[in-house]
Amino acid sequence: MAIKAVAHRVVIKVDEPKRKSAGGIDLSALDRKMEINDQTLGTILDIGEDAYAAFKTKREFAGLQVGDKVFFAKRAGKWCQDPVTKEEVLMVNDEDIVGKYIED
């Protein structure tokens, strides 16, 4: 990945919902922007050096690290495209992450 988070930003790969038609056709590419805006779960790809600096123990307070699945504010962030892989990622402020997803 060629995109690195700076300052208080966090790079997230948004988990896209899998939608299929009754006939089994993958519809997740249709109206992609609308689907992504409704999706609020993703995986952390990078954390900026000043993320969570407002808290006394910085990153330890949030308990977040690269690879964690997190929930983020619905309309948060700025979309960026990795120039190498062409993958679209979301850059959000640290305060826009609202929770960590923990699998059972």
Secondary structure, DSSP 4 states (H G I P E B T S, - for coil): ------TTEEEEEE-PPP-B-TT--B-TTTTHHHHHHH--EEEEEEE-TTTTTTSTTTHHHHT--TT-EEEE-TT-SEEEE-TTT--EEEEEEGGGEEEE----
